[in-house]
Amino acid sequence: MSKLNEIQKPIDNEMQLFESYFRNTTKSKVPLLNIITNYLLRRKGKQMRPMLVFLSAKLNGEINEASYVGATLIELLHTASLVHDDVVDESHQRRGFFSLNALWNNKISVLVGDYFLSRGLLIAVDKNRYDLLKIVSEAVKAMSEGELLQIEKSRKLNITEEIYFEIIKGKTASLIAACTACGAKSVNATDEIVEKMKRVGENIGMAFQIKDDLFDYQKNNFTGKPSGNDLKERKLTLPLIYALNNCTNSEKKEIYNIVRDKNKNEKQIARVVDFVTEKGGINYSIDVMNAFKNNALNILKDFPNSDANNSLQSLIEYTTTRNK
């Protein structure tokens, strides 16, 4: 049994029901839209976000239809954001498969993303769950601001640690915080509990993104070399930010020149990876990631011990130990 399957055990039935619930919300009278939706659904990821909604709901009460509405709303908006991201990033692959814009085109991809956004809004309105819609809408706003801030700072290469945390809190942690908040809200938890669960999700999201950023500097399974994807896109993430704050002026100048180079080769990527490792950027980032992880775990200590709580703790541990 895989680690995620084990984590999912307390909500197995709910996750199975969610699959058909979600599929029903995406149906359309337009054949092309159904073909594309089926393509997306066959290539679903780990489904950590609906898992977080249901585990947070179960931790604080009995899972009900509102929990399914919250999970569906978040998954629809998350899917829309991934489709739009692939267009913005001109990416032709997603999770090892062709992206929508690679198979169809940018115009169709943007329209499909818009359709998923509208379905998310409509399901919340149809079920009169404006409280859940507000939580998720605030997250989408934060995601957009985080991405735009990263683009702005990447152009100037002037990202500080403080700005980095602001970026990842917006672009990643905000939606994961919405998952845990929606889960609690769906079972009518108090505002205080909803806020606590939101903080759990926010800390999970921060740790999750730092782990993602670390992958850029670690050997991958396919080539045996670091991917350097963020470096190729001139994105300064925590490992590199820390290293640049702990080096000589000449080293800083050399690394900035490599990052600015639009056609970085493997030798240049390797130089930056070695530099980050030597200056302690990897170890520092792991420490910061674990601090966020521990923040989330410590908040959960305030909640009663249960299968849902244990699974949430295991999921938090998984986010920082996963290998992809």
C-alpha positions as CSV (number, residue, x, y, z in Angstrom):
1,M,0.0,0.0,0.0
2,S,1.4,3.4,-1.0
3,K,1.9,6.1,1.7
4,L,-0.9,8.2,0.3
5,N,-3.3,5.3,0.2
6,E,-2.5,4.7,3.9
7,I,-3.1,8.3,4.8
8,Q,-6.4,8.3,2.9
9,K,-7.9,5.3,4.8
10,P,-10.1,7.3,7.2
11,I,-11.7,9.1,4.2
12,D,-11.6,6.3,1.6
13,N,-15.3,6.2,0.9
14,E,-15.5,10.0,0.7
15,M,-12.7,10.2,-1.8
16,Q,-14.3,7.5,-4.0
17,L,-17.7,9.4,-3.9
18,F,-15.8,12.6,-4.6
19,E,-14.5,11.3,-7.9
20,S,-18.0,10.9,-9.3
21,Y,-19.3,14.1,-7.6
22,F,-16.5,16.0,-9.2
23,R,-16.9,14.4,-12.6
24,N,-20.6,15.3,-12.7
25,T,-19.9,19.0,-12.1
26,T,-17.7,19.2,-15.1
27,K,-20.1,17.7,-17.7
28,S,-21.0,19.9,-20.6
29,K,-23.2,19.9,-23.7
30,V,-20.1,20.7,-25.8
31,P,-18.4,17.4,-27.0
32,L,-14.9,19.0,-27.2
33,L,-15.1,20.2,-23.6
34,N,-16.0,16.7,-22.4
35,I,-13.1,15.2,-24.4
36,I,-10.7,17.7,-22.8
37,T,-12.2,17.2,-19.3
38,N,-11.9,13.4,-19.6
39,Y,-8.2,13.9,-20.6
40,L,-7.6,16.0,-17.5
41,L,-9.4,13.6,-15.2
42,R,-7.5,10.6,-16.4
43,R,-4.3,12.4,-15.4
44,K,-5.3,13.5,-12.0
45,G,-2.4,14.0,-9.5
46,K,-2.2,13.0,-5.9
47,Q,-5.5,14.7,-5.0
48,M,-3.9,16.2,-1.8
49,R,-6.3,19.1,-1.8
50,P,-9.6,17.2,-1.6
51,M,-7.9,14.9,1.0
52,L,-7.1,18.0,3.1
53,V,-10.7,19.2,2.8
54,F,-12.1,15.9,3.9
55,L,-9.6,15.2,6.7
56,S,-10.1,18.7,8.1
57,A,-13.9,18.2,8.0
58,K,-13.6,14.8,9.7
59,L,-11.3,16.3,12.4
60,N,-14.0,18.8,13.3
61,G,-17.3,17.0,12.7
62,E,-19.2,14.8,10.3
63,I,-18.5,15.1,6.5
64,N,-21.6,16.3,4.6
65,E,-22.5,17.7,1.2
66,A,-20.9,21.0,2.0
67,S,-17.6,19.2,2.4
68,Y,-18.0,17.8,-1.1
69,V,-18.9,21.3,-2.4
70,G,-15.8,22.7,-0.8
71,A,-13.5,20.0,-2.2
72,T,-15.1,20.3,-5.6
73,L,-14.8,24.1,-5.6
74,I,-11.1,24.0,-4.7
75,E,-10.3,21.2,-7.2
76,L,-12.1,23.1,-10.0
77,L,-10.2,26.3,-9.3
78,H,-6.9,24.5,-8.8
79,T,-7.4,22.7,-12.2
80,A,-8.2,26.0,-13.9
81,S,-5.1,27.6,-12.4
82,L,-2.9,24.7,-13.7
83,V,-4.3,25.0,-17.2
84,H,-3.8,28.8,-17.2
85,D,-0.2,28.4,-15.8
86,D,0.8,26.1,-18.6
87,V,-0.3,28.8,-21.1
88,V,1.5,31.6,-19.2
89,D,4.7,29.5,-18.8
90,E,4.5,28.1,-22.4
91,S,4.8,24.7,-20.8
92,H,4.0,21.7,-23.0
93,Q,4.1,19.0,-20.3
94,R,2.2,18.5,-17.1
95,R,2.9,15.5,-14.8
96,G,4.8,13.8,-17.6
97,F,1.9,14.1,-20.1
98,F,1.2,16.7,-22.8
99,S,-0.4,19.9,-21.5
100,L,-3.7,21.1,-23.0
101,N,-2.0,23.9,-24.8
102,A,0.4,21.4,-26.4
103,L,-2.5,19.1,-27.6
104,W,-5.0,21.8,-28.5
105,N,-3.9,25.5,-28.4
106,N,-3.6,28.4,-26.0
107,K,-7.1,29.8,-26.9
108,I,-8.9,26.5,-26.1
109,S,-6.8,26.1,-23.0
110,V,-7.7,29.5,-21.6
111,L,-11.4,28.9,-22.4
112,V,-11.3,25.5,-20.6
113,G,-9.7,27.1,-17.6
114,D,-12.4,29.8,-17.6
115,Y,-15.1,27.0,-17.8
116,F,-13.6,25.3,-14.7
117,L,-13.5,28.6,-12.9
118,S,-17.2,29.3,-13.7
119,R,-18.3,25.8,-12.7
120,G,-16.5,26.3,-9.3
121,L,-18.4,29.6,-8.8
122,L,-21.7,28.2,-9.8
123,I,-21.6,25.1,-7.6
124,A,-21.0,27.3,-4.6
125,V,-23.8,29.7,-5.5
126,D,-26.2,26.8,-6.4
127,K,-25.6,25.2,-3.0
128,N,-25.8,28.6,-1.2
129,R,-22.3,28.1,0.2
130,Y,-21.1,31.7,-0.1
131,D,-19.0,31.2,3.0
132,L,-16.9,28.6,1.1
133,L,-16.8,30.8,-2.0
134,K,-15.4,33.7,0.0
135,I,-12.6,31.5,1.5
136,V,-11.6,30.2,-2.0
137,S,-12.0,33.5,-3.8
138,E,-9.6,35.1,-1.3
139,A,-7.1,32.3,-2.0
140,V,-7.4,32.8,-5.8
141,K,-6.8,36.6,-5.4
142,A,-3.7,35.8,-3.3
143,M,-2.5,33.2,-5.9
144,S,-2.7,35.8,-8.7
145,E,-0.9,38.4,-6.6
146,G,1.8,35.9,-5.7
147,E,2.5,34.9,-9.3
148,L,2.6,38.5,-10.5
149,L,4.9,39.5,-7.7
150,Q,7.3,36.6,-8.6
151,I,7.2,37.7,-12.3
152,E,8.0,41.3,-11.3
153,K,10.8,40.4,-9.0
154,S,12.3,37.7,-11.4
155,R,12.8,40.4,-14.0
156,K,14.8,42.5,-11.6
157,L,16.4,39.6,-9.7
158,N,15.9,41.4,-6.4
159,I,14.0,38.9,-4.3
160,T,14.8,38.9,-0.6
161,E,13.8,36.2,1.8
162,E,10.9,38.3,3.0
163,I,9.6,38.7,-0.5
164,Y,10.1,35.0,-1.3
165,F,7.9,34.1,1.7
166,E,5.3,36.6,0.5
167,I,5.3,35.0,-2.9
168,I,4.9,31.4,-1.8
169,K,2.3,32.3,0.8
170,G,0.3,33.7,-2.0
171,K,0.9,31.4,-4.9
172,T,0.9,28.1,-3.0
173,A,0.0,28.3,0.7
174,S,-3.1,30.3,0.2
175,L,-5.0,27.5,-1.7
176,I,-3.8,24.8,0.7
177,A,-5.0,27.1,3.6
178,A,-8.3,27.3,1.8
179,C,-8.6,23.5,1.8
180,T,-8.2,23.1,5.6
181,A,-10.4,26.2,6.3
182,C,-13.2,25.0,3.9
183,G,-13.1,21.5,5.5
184,A,-13.6,23.0,9.0
185,K,-16.2,25.5,7.7
186,S,-18.2,22.8,5.9
187,V,-19.0,21.1,9.3
188,N,-19.9,24.4,10.9
189,A,-16.8,24.7,13.1
190,T,-16.4,28.0,15.0
191,D,-14.6,30.9,13.4
192,E,-11.7,30.3,15.8
193,I,-11.4,26.7,14.7
194,V,-11.6,27.7,11.0
195,E,-8.8,30.2,11.5
196,K,-6.7,27.6,13.3
197,M,-7.2,25.1,10.5
198,K,-6.4,27.8,8.0
199,R,-3.0,28.3,9.8
200,V,-2.4,24.6,9.6
201,G,-3.0,24.7,5.8
202,E,-0.8,27.8,5.4
203,N,2.1,26.1,7.1
204,I,1.7,23.0,5.1
205,G,1.6,25.1,1.9
206,M,4.8,26.9,2.8
207,A,6.6,23.6,3.6
208,F,5.2,22.1,0.4
209,Q,6.5,24.9,-1.8
210,I,10.0,24.9,-0.2
211,K,10.2,21.2,-0.9
212,D,9.3,21.8,-4.5
213,D,11.9,24.5,-4.8
214,L,14.5,22.1,-3.4
215,F,13.8,19.6,-6.2
216,D,15.4,22.1,-8.6
217,Y,18.8,21.5,-6.9
218,Q,18.5,17.7,-6.5
219,K,19.2,15.0,-9.0
220,N,16.1,13.7,-10.7
221,N,15.3,10.1,-11.5
222,F,15.4,10.5,-15.3
223,T,18.6,12.3,-16.1
224,G,20.5,11.9,-12.8
225,K,21.1,15.7,-12.9
226,P,19.3,18.6,-11.2
227,S,16.5,20.0,-13.4
228,G,17.3,23.6,-12.8
229,N,13.9,24.6,-14.1
230,D,13.5,27.5,-11.8
231,L,17.0,28.7,-12.7
232,K,16.1,28.5,-16.4
233,E,13.1,30.7,-15.7
234,R,15.2,33.2,-13.7
235,K,13.3,32.3,-10.5
236,L,15.2,33.0,-7.3
237,T,14.0,30.6,-4.6
238,L,15.1,30.1,-1.0
239,P,18.2,27.9,-1.5
240,L,19.7,30.4,-3.9
241,I,18.6,33.5,-2.0
242,Y,20.3,32.3,1.1
243,A,23.5,31.4,-0.8
244,L,23.6,34.8,-2.4
245,N,23.3,36.4,1.1
246,N,26.3,34.5,2.3
247,C,28.9,34.9,-0.4
248,T,31.5,37.4,-1.7
249,N,30.7,40.2,-4.1
250,S,32.6,38.5,-6.9
251,E,30.7,35.2,-6.4
252,K,27.4,37.1,-6.3
253,K,28.3,38.8,-9.6
254,E,29.2,35.5,-11.2
255,I,26.0,33.8,-10.1
256,Y,23.8,36.7,-11.1
257,N,25.3,36.7,-14.6
258,I,24.5,33.0,-15.0
259,V,20.9,33.5,-13.7
260,R,20.4,36.4,-16.2
261,D,21.7,34.3,-19.1
262,K,18.6,33.2,-21.1
263,N,20.3,30.1,-22.6
264,K,21.8,28.4,-19.6
265,N,23.7,25.2,-20.3
266,E,24.2,22.2,-18.0
267,K,27.6,23.4,-17.0
268,Q,26.2,26.7,-15.8
269,I,23.3,25.0,-14.0
270,A,25.8,22.7,-12.3
271,R,27.9,25.7,-11.2
272,V,24.9,27.3,-9.5
273,V,23.8,24.0,-7.8
274,D,27.4,23.6,-6.4
275,F,27.4,27.2,-5.3
276,V,24.1,26.8,-3.4
277,T,25.2,23.6,-1.8
278,E,28.6,24.9,-0.7
279,K,27.0,28.1,0.8
280,G,24.5,26.0,2.9
281,G,21.5,27.0,0.9
282,I,20.1,23.4,0.7
283,N,20.5,22.7,4.5
284,Y,19.1,26.1,5.4
285,S,16.0,25.6,3.2
286,I,15.5,22.1,4.7
287,D,15.6,23.7,8.2
288,V,13.1,26.4,7.3
289,M,10.8,23.8,5.6
290,N,10.8,21.7,8.7
291,A,10.0,24.7,10.9
292,F,6.8,25.3,8.9
293,K,6.0,21.6,9.1
294,N,6.4,21.6,12.8
295,N,4.2,24.7,13.1
296,A,1.4,22.8,11.4
297,L,2.0,19.7,13.6
298,N,2.0,21.8,16.8
299,I,-1.4,23.4,15.9
300,L,-2.9,20.0,15.4
301,K,-1.9,19.1,19.0
302,D,-4.8,21.3,20.2
303,F,-7.3,19.0,18.5
304,P,-8.5,15.6,19.9
305,N,-6.5,12.5,18.9
306,S,-8.4,10.7,16.1
307,D,-7.8,8.8,12.8
308,A,-8.3,12.0,10.9
309,N,-5.8,13.9,13.1
310,N,-3.2,11.0,12.6
311,S,-3.7,11.1,8.8
312,L,-3.4,14.8,8.7
313,Q,-0.1,14.6,10.6
314,S,1.1,11.8,8.2
315,L,0.1,14.0,5.2
316,I,2.1,16.9,6.6
317,E,5.2,14.6,7.1
318,Y,4.6,13.3,3.5
319,T,4.8,16.8,2.0
320,T,8.3,17.2,3.3
321,T,9.6,13.7,2.5
322,R,8.1,13.0,-0.9
323,N,10.4,12.5,-3.9
324,K,8.3,14.2,-6.5
